[in-house]
Amino acid sequence: MFFKRTPSSNATPRAEASGSTSGAHVAVRHGAPEPSRADEALDVLAAVVRAEGTLAVDTEDSPALELAARCQEWARWVLVGPTRGADDDRSWAGLRSFLLDHRRTQMRSLLGTLTDMRRAVHAIATVVVRVLASDERSDVMVRGRLGSVAAALESDDLSEIRRTTAMLVDVVQAALHEREARRVSDLSGLRQSLAGVRTELARAREEAGTDAETQLFDRKCLDETLTRLASLAPVLGTRPAVVIVGVEGLRAAREQHGAEAQGELLRMAARAVLRTFLRREDVVCRYGPEEVAVLVDDCPESALRDLAERARRAVEVARVSWKGQELGLTAGVGAAALAPGEPAETWLARSEDAMHRARQRGPNRTVLATSPPSTGVSLGLA
């Protein structure tokens, strides 16, 4: 309510003095000593508009930050009016229209998200029911054939043993083929159902914590996202990758220029990597004292080296001015694509090991992780 006692020289009255219905508002803004009910109503309205921006979520039309900025502008207009000389055509009718459009857009986004979630849950439930029913039928048939084989063995009838054994083999093979076909079909259906959920997973990351020094996502976000990518990759049909950037030269910078220069160089390297991976699906996190990790939700193995090289070059060409000098760094980069059936911990460890080998061979090297031992798990991602 600062404007009511000390009006801004840049603000203009929202109404003329000639009997406008907002005259009470104008009178207060021109120095009335006590706040009126009109003041309180305006304060509440501005708070509501600001809250709409604070609680906004990303939509297909606008990101949440843009909506929050627009709400802040409208809240300021409610409190102090238009800036003198500015081309501002805001009005009370415009505010009402903005809030209604904002609510409709947010509701559409929310309903779309709920619909995607419902479809995903329904698809998962359908797959579970189908698997249980199909497995039960297969088990009944196999048990029946096993009983026939057992009876034939007791009879010592060689021809009957051969016949019942052949029938058992046919039943088992048919069950295996049915399960394989069902698995492929179920994976395809789940991928389609979960496609809409991927956007919500990206939004969830935006609510994660950040590292205070670099303003990147923190280690907790890294671990949660890594586990989620490894778990969903078989269903979504994606091939995620981890790139770990080990920044080189920070210790020498500290010895030559001090701790402040070291911190500024680390932030420079973090910004360089962040600017290189701008897709919403990419997650750039602080991994260690001198390391930055990038999680890419889908990357063909053939493109993995180029991806890692982009990160290395971004650090290599970055510069920061420090007391009249241009300072720079290099990086040893390791990268690993998720192998079929690989646990998240092993995946991350392979990428880190590749980064350490790059730094040992370095400076300024890129190394791809070696393939893990086969897990024997087929994901059906052809």
N, C-alpha and C positions, 0 to 999 in steps of 0.2 A: 504493500500500500504506500510505497515511498512517493509515488507520483502525486498523491493527493495533498501532500504538504509541501513538496518541492517539485513543482511541475517542470518537466524537461523543456528546454528551449527548442528542441527539435520536434516536439509533439504539437499537433494542432487539435483543437476541439473537435469531437466527433459530430457535434450538431451545432447549428447556429443558435444564437440567443433568442431567436424569434419563436418562442413557444414550442420548441421541440419536446417530444415526449421523453427525450433523454436529458432534459434540462437539469434534473437533479444530479445526474452524473457530471455534467459540465460544471455545475456550481461547486461540487466537491473538488473537482480537479483544479479549480481556481482558488483554492485556499480555505474551504470550509473547515473549521477546526475539528469537527467530530465526524467520524464515519457514519454514513447513513445505511439504510437497508439496501439501497442501490449499490453502495460500495461493497457490502458483504456479498451480494448476489454476483457482482462482477468478479470478486476474488474467487468465489466458489466455481464460477464458470471457467475462469482461467485455469484453476486447479484441475478441473475435469478434463479440459482440453489437453493439458500437459500429461495427465494420466493416460489419456488415449494414446499419446505418443510413446510414453514409457512402456506401455503394455502391448504395443504393436508387434506383429510378427511379419516376417517376410511373406510377400505374396508374389504371384506371377507378374503383377503390374509394377510393384514398388518394393524395394528392400525396406526393412524395418527402420534403418537409420534415416532414410529419406523421409519416411512418414513421421518419425519423431521430430525431425527438423521442421517440417511443415506445421506440426501441432504447436511447436514452440513459437513459431512466427505468429500463428493465430492467437496464442495466449498473450503474447506481447501486445498485439493489436487490441485485444479486449481490455487490457490494463491501461495502455498509454496512448492508444489511437495511432493513426498513420504518421510516419515520419514526414516532417515538413519538406516539401519539394520532391518527395519520392513518388514514382508512378505506381500508386497503390490503389487498386479499385476494390479493396475489401469492403464488405458490408455485412450487416447482421444476416441478411438472406444468404449471402455467400458462405458465412460461417455455418449456418444451418445445413446448407447443401453439402459443404465439405464434410461435416460430421456424419451426415446420413450416408454419403458415398463411402466414407471411411469404414463405417460399421458394416455396410453391405459387403464391401470387399473382404473385410476380416472374417465375416460370417461365411462367405463363400469358401475362403481358404480353409477355415476350420471344418466346415462340412465336407469339403473335398478330402481333407486329411482323415477325418473319421471314416469316410467311405473307403479310402484306401486301406485303413487299418482293419475295418470289418472284413473286407475282401481277403486280406492276407490271413486273418485268423480263420475265416471260413475255409480257405484253401488248405491251410495246415490241418484243420480238423477233418476235412474230407479225405486228405491223403492218409491220415492216421487210421480212420475208419476203413478205408479201402485196403490198406496194408493188413490190418488185423483180419478182415473178412477173407481176403485172398490167401493169406498164410494159413488160416484155419482150414480152408478147403484143400489146399495143397497138403497139409499135414494129415488130414483124413485119408486122402488118396495114397500117400506114401505109407502110412501105417497099414492100410489095407493090403498093399502089395508086399510089404514086409511080412505080414502074416501069411500070405500065400507062399512066399519063399521059405519061411520057417516050416510050414506044413510039408512042402515038397522035400526039404532036407530030411525030415523025419521019415518020409516014405522011401527014401533011397532010390527014387525014380529019376534017372539021369535026364531023361527028356523033359520031365515036368520041372526039374530044377532049372534047366536051361530056359524053358518057356517063361516061368515066373520071374527068373532073374532078368530076362530081357524086358519083360513088362515093367519091372521095377526101374530099370535103367531109363525106359521111355518116360515113365511118370516123373522121375527126378529131373530129367532133361527138360521136359515140358514145364515143370515148375520153375526151373532156373530161367528158361527163356521168358516165361511170363513175368517173373520178377524183374528181369532186366528191362523188358519193354515197359513195365509199369514204372520202374524207376526213372527211365528217360522221360516218359510222359508226365510223371509227377513233378520232376525237376523243371520241365518246361512250363507247366502250369504255375508252379510256385514262383518262378522268375517273373512271370507276367504280373502275378498278384503283388509281389514285393517291389515292383518297379517304382510305384508311387511312394513307398515307404523310404526309399533311398534319400529323397529330399528331406524327410523328417529327420533322418540320421544326420544329415549335414547341418540342419538347424540345431540339433542337440549339441553338436560340437561347438557352435557359436556361443553356447551358454557355459562352456567349460572355462576353467581358470587359466590365467596367463602368468608367465614368468615376469617378475617385477623388473629384472634388468634388461631383458631383450624385448618384452612385450609380445613374445611368441606364446603359443599355447604351452602349458606346462607338462611335466612328465606324467601326471595322472591322466591328462587328456590323451597323451601318446599311448599309454598302456591300454586304456579303454577302447580307443579307436582301433588299435592294432588287433585286439582280441575280437572286436566286432567284424573287422574286415576278414579275418581268418575264418570266422564262423559262418559268415554269409556268402563267401566266395563260391563254395560248391553249389549253393542254391541260385545265386544271381548269375552264375556263369562268368564271373570276372577273374582277372589274374592281377591282384594287387601287388605293389612293390614298395620296398623300404629303401630310401637313400639316406645314408648318414654322412654328414659333412663334418670332417674333423678339421677345425680351423688351425692353421699353422702360422707361427710367428708371434703369438700373443705374449709368450714369456720373454722373448727378446725385446718386444715393444715395452714391456714393463720395466725391464732392466735399463733401457736406453731413455725412455720418455716418461716413465712413471705409471702409477696405477690408473690415473684418470685417462691417459691415452690408451691404455690397454682396454679399459671398459668401452671407450668410444669406438675402438676398432672392432670389438666383439659385436657391438650394436650395428656397426656398418656391415659386417659380414651377415648378421641375421637379416637385416633389411634387404641385402642383395639376394639372398636365397628366397626370401618372401616375395620379392618382386618377380622372381623367375617362375614361381608356381602360383599363378593368380586364379586358377579355377576354384570354384567353390568347393569342389570335391577334394581338392588337395589340402592336406593338413601339415602345417609347418610347426614344429615343436622344439623347445629347448630340451636337449637330450642329456647333456653333461656340461661340465665347466667350460669345455672348448668345443662342444659338438652340437650340431643342429640336425634334427631328423625330419625327413619329408615322407609322408605316407600318401601314396597315389592309389586310388581305388581300382584302377584298371589300366594295365600297361602291358602290351605284348612283349614277350621276352626279347624279341628282336630289337625293340626300341629302348631297352633298359640302359644300354651303355650311353646312348645319346642323352637320355634323361639325366644320368649321373654327370655326364660331361657338361650339361647346361648348368648344373649347380656348381661344379668346379670353376668353370669360366666366369660365372657371376661373381664369385669371391675374388678371383684373380684380377679382374678389371676394376673392381671397386676401389675408391680412394677416399681418404678423409684428410682435411686440412688440419694440421696441428702445429700451432706456433710457427707459422710460416713454412712448414714442410708438408709435402704430400706423402702420406703414409698408406701402405697397402699390405695385403696379406696373401697367402696361398692356402690351399686346402687339399687334404687327402680324402678322397671320397670312396665309400664302399656302397654297393647296392646288391639287393637280393630280391628276386621275385618269389612269391609264395609257391611252394611246391605242393602238389596234390596230397591232401591229408596231413600236412605239416602243422604242428602246434605253433601258436603265435610266438612262444618263447624261443623256440629253435630258429624260427624265421628271423627274429630280431637279432639273435646271437650270430647268425651267419652274416648278416649285414654289418654288424659291428666288427666281426673278425676281418671282413674284407676291408673295412675302413682302416683298421690297424695295419694290415699288410700294405695298403696304399701309402700310409705315412712312413712305414719302414723303407719302402722303395723310393720314396719321394725325394724332395718335396714336389707338390703339385701333381699328384698322380690319381688315377681312377682304377679301381679293381672291382670286378664282379665276383660275387660270392660263388663258391663251388656248390654243386648240387648236393642235397642231403641224401643219405641212404634211402633207398626205396621203402616206402611204408606199406606197399602192397594194397593201398586204397585207391580205387578208381572212382573218379567223380563224374564220369560221363559228360565231359565238357567238350566233346568234339564238335 
